[in-house]
Amino acid sequence: MSKLTGKVAIATGASKGIGASIAERFGAAGATVVVNYASRKSGADAVVGRITEKGGKAIAVQADLSNEQDIARLFKETITAYGKLDILVNNAGIYDFAPIQSVTPEHFHKQFNLNVLGLLLASKHAAALLPEGRTIINISSIVGRMPVQGGSVYSATKAAVDAITVSLSKELGPKRIRVNSLSPGMVETEGHRGSRAGGSRRSPDAAPATKRRIPQARARSEGRRCATKRRTDHAMRPSSPLRRALPDPLSRAGSGCGPNGPGWLRRRSSSRGAARDRARSRAGRFHRRTVPLWP
């Protein structure tokens, strides 16, 4: 028996992209899935088809999550079909990058009405139906904490999602309803590919960018780390004032580029003890002892 067998889950905005993948994974884990869509019925039907082909249960329900009447209908149809609700995944959202001079009230409300208000209203309706021990999952974004250029409005919506998640977790926690959020990084989705084809600004959810940027970031990090080692080695040279100020048993500092990690010193014994340690090391019985340089 799968761990979600017997559970009923609503995945909003699940006709494509991240939402579709979530719905399919829930179905594979045994859950009965309500695949919500706003306008892309063919996509939602395809997701339902892939779930049912593998022996799962799913239906597609149309609802615009920026409209409270549609939200109420989504939950009503779920209860009519399955009689209960166990999991809500608030995935429905939209992004539209624009420089500050292009931001308008329409641009603002288009994103906030769906990404923030829709999530709040869906959570309100779910909280009235969820029994103890059930879950609300909000799909946020890394840009909520790391805003990007041209994404002032979208980043603000995801920061709001993070704040709402914390607030609702405290409010619904006493009722034993969990509220968590996930903040994906760059993910290649149909929506992103379509926006690139249309010439719009790059989304923060683009996998190829991740593959290019992560190694560069690691290289920069390694460079900074080893530059720190060089500075430390220079400061700890035998003739340096810092080295002369240290007690005799302590030798030069290690770093993240070596086995001891940053901020650790190797204990040095007398010349006779050093010879004995070398002999033990060759015999495979030596255990390095380290002491912290900084508390």
Secondary structure, 3 states (H helix, E strand, C coil): CCCCCCCEEEECCCCCHHHHHHHHHHHHCCCEEEEEECCCHHHHHHHHHHHHHCCCEEEEEECCCCCHHHHHHHHHHHHHHHCCCCEEEECCCCCCCCCHHHCCHHHHHHHHHHHHHHHHHHHHHHHCCCCCCCEEEEECCHHHCCCCCCCHHHHHHHHHHHHHHHHHHHHHHHHCCEEEEECCCCCCCHHHHHHHHCCCCCCCCCHHHHHHHHHHHHHHHHHHHHHHHHHHHHHCCCCCHHHHHCCCCEEEECCCCCCCCCCEEEECCCHHHHHHHHHHHHHCCCCCCEEECCC
